Amino acid sequence: MTAPLILGSTSPYRRDLLMRLRLPFACRRPEVDEHPLEGETPERLAHRLACAKAEAVAALAPDSWVIGSDQVAELDGRPLGKPGDRASALSQLGAMSGQRVRFHTVVALARCGHPTRVARDRTDVVFRTLTTEEIARYVDAEQPFDCAGSFKCEGLGITLFDAIDNRDPTALIGLPLIETARLLREAGYALP
C-alpha cells in the first residue's frame, strides 16, 4: 500500500490539476516565506520554494508523500511574482507586452527519511503587443491577481499570447503533470 498523498498547497489550480491523476490526496498549506533571497535567480527561487513547501508539510506528516510546487515568471532576468491587485497586474502585463517571458515551474516530492525528488519545467511565452485597453479589459474580466504573470492561460489569458513553447501544457497552470506523474510512479503510486 502506498503512503497517503498530500498536496502542499491551497492553490485551486494545483488541486484541480492533481485531481486529473485520480489519486486520493489531501491539501495542506505550507508555511513558507516566499520572498526571494538576495541575488537569487528566478529558476533557483522556484526550486527552493517547491522543495521548502514539500519538506515543510512532510515534517508535519512524516508518513505521507508531499507534493510541493512553485512557479516563477522571469522577465529580463528578474522574477515576477503574483500581482496581488489590479494595479500590479496592469503593470506586469504592460511590461510583458511584446516580450518573451520564461516561466520556471518546479515540482518536489518529499517524505521524511527519503531524499526529496525534484523535476523542473521551463515554458517560454511570447506575448503579443498589447494595448492599455486590452490589458485593462483582460484584467477586469479574469482578475488574475493570484497568478504568476497576471494571467490564466487556461482561460481568457490565452488571447494575450503569440506563442507558447513548452513540453507540458499543465506546467504553465502551475503543476507539470507529466513530471508529477513520473515522480509519483517512482515513489510507488499506481498510475497508467
HUUR-V42015 format. One record per pair of residues at least 12 apart in sequence whose C-alpha atoms are under 10 Angstrom apart, sorted by the first residue. I is the first residue (numbers start at 0). J is the second residue. Records with the same first field share a line. If there is no record, write none. Layout:
BEGIN
I: J  J
END
This chain:
BEGIN
0: 187  188  189
1: 62  63  64  186  187  188  189
2: 61  62  63  64  65  110  186  187  188
3: 22  23  24  25  60  62  63  64  65  188
4: 22  23  24  25  26  60  62  63  64  65  66  108  110  183  188
5: 23  24  25  26  27  53  56  57  60  63  64  65  66  67  108  109
6: 24  25  26  27  28  29  52  53  56  64  65  66  67  68  108
7: 25  26  27  28  29  30  49  51  52  53  54  55  56  57  64  65  66  67  68  107  108  109
8: 25  26  27  28  29  30  52  53  56  65  66  67  68  69
9: 25  26  27  28  29
10: 26  27  28  145  146  173
11: 26
12: 146  151  153  169  172  173  174
13: 26  67  68  69  169  170  172  173  174  175  176
14: 26  173  174
15: 174
16: 169  170  172  173  174  175  176
17: 66  174  175  176  179  180
19: 176
20: 176  179  180  190  191
21: 190
22: 188  189  190
24: 63  64  65  66
25: 65
26: 56  65  66
27: 52  53  56  59  60  65
28: 52  55  56
29: 51  52  53  54  55  56  57  59  67
30: 51  52  55  56
31: 48  49  51  52  53  54  55  56
32: 48  51  52
33: 45  47  48  49  51  52  69  80
34: 48  80
35: 47  48  78  80
38: 77
39: 77  78
40: 71  73  76  77  78
41: 70  71  72  73  74  76  77  78  79  80  101  102  103  104
42: 70  71  72  73  76  78  101  102  103  104  105  119  120  121
43: 71  103  105
44: 69  70  71  78  103  105
45: 68  69  70  71  72  78  102  103  104  105  106  119
46: 67  68  69  70  71  103  104  105  106  107  117  118  119
47: 68  69  105  107
48: 67  68  69  70  71  105  106  107
49: 66  67  68  69  70  104  105  106  107  108  109  117  118  119
50: 65  66  67  68  69  105  106  107  108  109  115  116  117
51: 67  68  69  107  109
52: 65  66  67  68  69  106  107  108  109
53: 65  66  67  68  106  107  108  109  110  115  116
54: 66  67  107  108  109  110  111  115
55: 67  109  110
56: 109  110  111
57: 108  109  110  111  112
58: 109  110  111  112
59: 111
60: 110  111
61: 109  110  111  112
62: 110  111  112
63: 109  110  111
64: 108  109  110  111  113  115  183  186
65: 107  108  109  110  111  115
66: 106  107  108  109  110  115  116  117  174  179  182  183
67: 105  106  107  108  109  117  174
68: 104  105  106  107  108  117  118  119  173  174  175  179
69: 103  104  105  106  107  119  147  173  174
70: 102  103  104  105  106  119  120  121  146  147  148  170  171  172  173  174
71: 101  102  103  104  105  121  146  147  148  173
72: 100  101  102  103  104  121  122  123  124  146  147  148  149  171
73: 95  99  100  101  102  103  123  147  148
74: 91  94  95  98  99  100  101  102  148
75: 95  98  99  100  101
76: 100  101
78: 101  102  103  147  148
79: 91  100  102  147  148  149
80: 144  145  146  147  148  149
81: 143  144  145  146  147  148  149  150
82: 143  144  145  146  147  148  149  150
83: 142  143  144  145  146  147  149
84: 138  142  143  144  145  149
85: 135  138  139  142  143  144  149
86: 135  138  144
87: 144  149
88: 134  135  137  138  139  142  143  144  145  146  147  148  149  150
89: 131  134  135  137  138  139  144  149
90: 131  134  149
91: 134  147  148  149  150
92: 126  129  130  131  134  135  137  138  148  149  150  159
93: 128  129  130  131  134  135
94: 129
95: 124  125  126  127  128  129  148  149  159
96: 125  126  127  128  129  130  131  134  159  160
97: 125  126  127  128  129  159  160  161
98: 124  125  126  127  128  160  161
99: 123  124  125  126  127  160  161  162  163
100: 122  123  124  125  126  148  163
101: 121  122  123  124  125  148  163  164
102: 120  121  122  123  124  147  148  165  170  171  173
103: 119  120  121  122  123  170  171  173
104: 118  119  120  121  122  170  171  172  173  174  175
105: 117  118  119  120  121  170  173  174  175  178  179
106: 118  119  120  170  173  174  175  176  178  179  182
107: 119  178  179  182
108: 179  182  183  186
109: 186
110: 186
113: 186
116: 179  182  183  185  186
117: 178  179  182
118: 175  177  178  179  181  182
119: 170  175  178  179
120: 165  166  167  169  170  171  174  175  177  178
121: 164  165  166  167  170  171  175
122: 163  164  165  166  167  168  170  171
123: 162  163  164  165  171
124: 159  160  161  162  163  164  165  171
125: 159  160  161  162  163  164
126: 157  158  159  160  161  162  163
127: 158  159  160  161  162
128: 159  160  161
129: 159  160
133: 158  159
134: 159
137: 149  150  155  156  158  159
138: 150  155  156
140: 155  156
141: 154  155  156
143: 156
146: 172  173
147: 171  172  173
150: 172
151: 171  172
152: 168  169  171  172
153: 168  169  171  172
END
